[in-house]
Amino acid sequence: MKVAVVAANGKAGKLIVEEAVARGHEVTAVVRNENRTNAQNQLIKDIYDLTTEDLQEFDAVVDAFGIFDPEKLEEHQTSLKHLTDILSNTSTRLLVVGGAGSLYVDPAHTVELMSTPDFPDAFKGLASNMGAALKTLKTRNDVNWTYISPAADFQADGTRTGKYQVAGEELTMNSKGESVISYADYAIAMVDEIENGKHIKERISVVSE
């Protein structure tokens, strides 16, 4: 398959590129400057400058965009809107590296993790902007999107175990009672979804076993 990874130089993006390349997919790293991944191809372009023509050749586009500058958190919303707009009514799938803050902690789906007392204040701005972006994404019936939330403890340097569980929109614990997954195992889950396409127009979550 032909896969583009937007913001491929980030920690999650780089591991998703590695996983996809290792499985024999033709991967293009979409980056603003120098490509620092092992993707076979590169497209040097800012996310907001991407066009339908740039992306229409791909089977799947992974949005690995992330920004932590408090002044720019809204870009989680604006960048995703731009990608959905340019992929509107195309056959190219959009897979989003999501956040955990918008996962529900109750069966009625009325309380999100970011609204619970123990959720760190430092991440509330990030979580609320990512959550708002997801709410808008859910209204887009013109795009073949999939949003994958990691577990609450998303470990950049965690071990690659090769195993994970797929869950729905609720915060899910593993066999040890923990909500945790490594970036490496998340990348496996992302490429599995690219290959299998089981969750079109759905938000899912992934947690270690």
One Martini backbone bead per residue (centre of mass of N, CA, C, O) as a GRO file, in nm:
protein
  209
    1MET     BB    1   0.101   0.033   0.013
    2LYS     BB    2   0.019   0.378   0.015
    3VAL     BB    3   0.191   0.592   0.252
    4ALA     BB    4   0.125   0.876   0.455
    5VAL     BB    5   0.323   1.081   0.689
    6VAL     BB    6   0.233   1.324   0.898
    7ALA     BB    7   0.476   1.422   1.091
    8ALA     BB    8   0.727   1.205   1.078
    9ASN     BB    9   0.950   1.328   1.290
   10GLY     BB   10   0.808   1.232   1.509
   11LYS     BB   11   0.781   0.989   1.735
   12ALA     BB   12   0.532   0.851   1.615
   13GLY     BB   13   0.586   0.884   1.310
   14LYS     BB   14   0.855   0.727   1.295
   15LEU     BB   15   0.737   0.449   1.392
   16ILE     BB   16   0.524   0.421   1.169
   17VAL     BB   17   0.719   0.417   0.938
   18GLU     BB   18   0.886   0.172   1.024
   19GLU     BB   19   0.651  -0.032   1.026
   20ALA     BB   20   0.560   0.004   0.729
   21VAL     BB   21   0.830  -0.061   0.593
   22ALA     BB   22   0.872  -0.347   0.723
   23ARG     BB   23   0.592  -0.442   0.562
   24GLY     BB   24   0.622  -0.313   0.250
   25HIS     BB   25   0.554  -0.025   0.232
   26GLU     BB   26   0.491   0.281   0.070
   27VAL     BB   27   0.662   0.563   0.204
   28THR     BB   28   0.570   0.901   0.298
   29ALA     BB   29   0.726   1.183   0.417
   30VAL     BB   30   0.569   1.455   0.585
   31VAL     BB   31   0.762   1.756   0.586
   32ARG     BB   32   0.904   2.072   0.647
   33ASN     BB   33   1.184   1.936   0.622
   34GLU     BB   34   1.389   1.725   0.703
   35ASN     BB   35   1.422   1.387   0.663
   36ARG     BB   36   1.423   1.148   0.965
   37THR     BB   37   1.351   0.889   0.809
   38ASN     BB   38   1.287   0.558   0.638
   39ALA     BB   39   1.154   0.661   0.408
   40GLN     BB   40   1.140   0.642   0.059
   41ASN     BB   41   0.980   0.913   0.077
   42GLN     BB   42   0.927   1.275   0.013
   43LEU     BB   43   0.743   1.569   0.156
   44ILE     BB   44   0.805   1.914   0.144
   45LYS     BB   45   0.554   2.032   0.370
   46ASP     BB   46   0.315   2.202   0.494
   47ILE     BB   47   0.016   2.112   0.614
   48TYR     BB   48  -0.137   2.381   0.495
   49ASP     BB   49  -0.019   2.316   0.185
   50LEU     BB   50  -0.181   2.088   0.132
   51THR     BB   51  -0.331   1.885  -0.120
   52THR     BB   52  -0.520   1.677  -0.293
   53GLU     BB   53  -0.294   1.606  -0.498
   54ASP     BB   54  -0.081   1.512  -0.288
   55LEU     BB   55  -0.289   1.263  -0.160
   56GLN     BB   56  -0.454   1.085  -0.380
   57GLU     BB   57  -0.236   0.838  -0.418
   58PHE     BB   58  -0.320   0.736  -0.143
   59ASP     BB   59  -0.451   0.503   0.074
   60ALA     BB   60  -0.296   0.645   0.325
   61VAL     BB   61  -0.326   0.887   0.597
   62VAL     BB   62  -0.116   1.004   0.855
   63ASP     BB   63  -0.187   1.186   1.156
   64ALA     BB   64   0.104   1.307   1.356
   65PHE     BB   65   0.021   1.561   1.477
   66GLY     BB   66   0.201   1.778   1.717
   67ILE     BB   67   0.143   2.020   1.988
   68PHE     BB   68   0.273   2.211   2.296
   69ASP     BB   69   0.216   2.494   2.252
   70PRO     BB   70  -0.004   2.693   2.418
   71GLU     BB   71  -0.045   2.897   2.161
   72LYS     BB   72  -0.103   2.621   1.946
   73LEU     BB   73  -0.333   2.406   2.016
   74GLU     BB   74  -0.550   2.469   1.789
   75GLU     BB   75  -0.399   2.307   1.558
   76HIS     BB   76  -0.549   2.042   1.604
   77GLN     BB   77  -0.797   2.156   1.453
   78THR     BB   78  -0.694   2.298   1.188
   79SER     BB   79  -0.531   2.060   1.066
   80LEU     BB   80  -0.763   1.853   1.051
   81LYS     BB   81  -0.948   2.020   0.876
   82HIS     BB   82  -0.762   2.034   0.634
   83LEU     BB   83  -0.740   1.731   0.578
   84THR     BB   84  -1.046   1.679   0.542
   85ASP     BB   85  -1.092   1.876   0.310
   86ILE     BB   86  -0.879   1.740   0.102
   87LEU     BB   87  -1.028   1.437   0.150
   88SER     BB   88  -1.286   1.494   0.035
   89ASN     BB   89  -1.427   1.261  -0.162
   90THR     BB   90  -1.219   1.033  -0.121
   91SER     BB   91  -1.039   0.718  -0.093
   92THR     BB   92  -0.865   0.827   0.117
   93ARG     BB   93  -0.736   0.757   0.416
   94LEU     BB   94  -0.775   0.869   0.765
   95LEU     BB   95  -0.528   0.860   1.028
   96VAL     BB   96  -0.535   0.931   1.380
   97VAL     BB   97  -0.335   1.061   1.626
   98GLY     BB   98  -0.449   1.057   1.932
   99GLY     BB   99  -0.617   1.097   2.239
  100ALA     BB  100  -0.712   1.026   2.587
  101GLY     BB  101  -0.893   1.261   2.714
  102SER     BB  102  -1.168   1.164   2.541
  103LEU     BB  103  -1.216   0.937   2.707
  104TYR     BB  104  -1.433   0.738   2.867
  105VAL     BB  105  -1.546   0.661   3.224
  106ASP     BB  106  -1.842   0.587   3.121
  107PRO     BB  107  -2.108   0.410   2.986
  108ALA     BB  108  -2.269   0.687   2.896
  109HIS     BB  109  -2.076   0.904   2.779
  110THR     BB  110  -2.026   1.188   2.984
  111VAL     BB  111  -1.721   1.125   3.083
  112GLU     BB  112  -1.408   1.249   3.063
  113LEU     BB  113  -1.089   1.220   3.151
  114MET     BB  114  -1.031   1.539   3.154
  115SER     BB  115  -1.273   1.572   3.392
  116THR     BB  116  -1.106   1.453   3.602
  117PRO     BB  117  -0.938   1.521   3.897
  118ASP     BB  118  -0.648   1.370   3.804
  119PHE     BB  119  -0.608   1.546   3.573
  120PRO     BB  120  -0.367   1.718   3.435
  121ASP     BB  121  -0.335   2.052   3.388
  122ALA     BB  122  -0.106   2.051   3.165
  123PHE     BB  123  -0.321   1.877   2.958
  124LYS     BB  124  -0.598   2.025   2.910
  125GLY     BB  125  -0.552   2.191   2.653
  126LEU     BB  126  -0.477   1.959   2.470
  127ALA     BB  127  -0.726   1.777   2.517
  128SER     BB  128  -0.947   1.983   2.429
  129ASN     BB  129  -0.845   2.019   2.136
  130MET     BB  130  -0.853   1.721   2.056
  131GLY     BB  131  -1.153   1.679   2.127
  132ALA     BB  132  -1.266   1.890   1.929
  133ALA     BB  133  -1.151   1.756   1.674
  134LEU     BB  134  -1.314   1.493   1.707
  135LYS     BB  135  -1.600   1.606   1.698
  136THR     BB  136  -1.570   1.710   1.409
  137LEU     BB  137  -1.489   1.443   1.272
  138LYS     BB  138  -1.768   1.296   1.336
  139THR     BB  139  -1.916   1.483   1.103
  140ARG     BB  140  -1.741   1.336   0.867
  141ASN     BB  141  -1.888   1.167   0.591
  142ASP     BB  142  -1.657   1.253   0.356
  143VAL     BB  143  -1.457   1.068   0.533
  144ASN     BB  144  -1.210   0.804   0.580
  145TRP     BB  145  -1.195   0.768   0.911
  146THR     BB  146  -0.951   0.721   1.190
  147TYR     BB  147  -0.939   0.712   1.552
  148ILE     BB  148  -0.647   0.677   1.772
  149SER     BB  149  -0.631   0.602   2.100
  150PRO     BB  150  -0.448   0.599   2.360
  151ALA     BB  151  -0.346   0.544   2.640
  152ALA     BB  152  -0.288   0.731   2.914
  153ASP     BB  153  -0.003   0.586   2.906
  154PHE     BB  154   0.224   0.729   2.676
  155GLN     BB  155   0.521   0.565   2.578
  156ALA     BB  156   0.791   0.663   2.406
  157ASP     BB  157   1.011   0.435   2.548
  158GLY     BB  158   0.866   0.187   2.521
  159THR     BB  159   0.807  -0.131   2.475
  160ARG     BB  160   0.816  -0.378   2.223
  161THR     BB  161   0.575  -0.644   2.226
  162GLY     BB  162   0.344  -0.692   1.987
  163LYS     BB  163   0.104  -0.613   2.189
  164TYR     BB  164  -0.262  -0.564   2.190
  165GLN     BB  165  -0.564  -0.376   2.250
  166VAL     BB  166  -0.889  -0.328   2.142
  167ALA     BB  167  -1.098  -0.048   2.187
  168GLY     BB  168  -1.303   0.194   2.246
  169GLU     BB  169  -1.431   0.494   2.406
  170GLU     BB  170  -1.312   0.359   2.659
  171LEU     BB  171  -1.137   0.331   2.925
  172THR     BB  172  -0.876   0.081   2.934
  173MET     BB  173  -0.757  -0.201   3.090
  174ASN     BB  174  -0.533  -0.417   3.168
  175SER     BB  175  -0.426  -0.703   3.333
  176LYS     BB  176  -0.292  -0.482   3.555
  177GLY     BB  177  -0.476  -0.214   3.566
  178GLU     BB  178  -0.366  -0.054   3.308
  179SER     BB  179  -0.314   0.253   3.113
  180VAL     BB  180  -0.102   0.131   2.858
  181ILE     BB  181   0.140   0.241   2.597
  182SER     BB  182   0.350   0.222   2.343
  183TYR     BB  183   0.459   0.362   2.061
  184ALA     BB  184   0.534   0.092   1.921
  185ASP     BB  185   0.255  -0.050   1.961
  186TYR     BB  186   0.090   0.170   1.829
  187ALA     BB  187   0.216   0.139   1.547
  188ILE     BB  188   0.105  -0.141   1.501
  189ALA     BB  189  -0.195  -0.065   1.519
  190MET     BB  190  -0.194   0.136   1.287
  191VAL     BB  191  -0.100  -0.064   1.059
  192ASP     BB  192  -0.328  -0.263   1.097
  193GLU     BB  193  -0.552  -0.060   1.017
  194ILE     BB  194  -0.450   0.001   0.737
  195GLU     BB  195  -0.479  -0.300   0.640
  196ASN     BB  196  -0.788  -0.367   0.751
  197GLY     BB  197  -1.024  -0.155   0.786
  198LYS     BB  198  -1.235  -0.185   1.057
  199HIS     BB  199  -1.262   0.156   1.144
  200ILE     BB  200  -1.463   0.329   0.987
  201LYS     BB  201  -1.574   0.602   1.136
  202GLU     BB  202  -1.387   0.562   1.404
  203ARG     BB  203  -1.323   0.535   1.751
  204ILE     BB  204  -1.034   0.411   1.903
  205SER     BB  205  -0.847   0.198   2.129
  206VAL     BB  206  -0.523   0.136   2.293
  207VAL     BB  207  -0.377  -0.146   2.478
  208SER     BB  208  -0.211  -0.328   2.664
  209GLU     BB  209  -0.184  -0.666   2.793
   0.00000   0.00000   0.00000
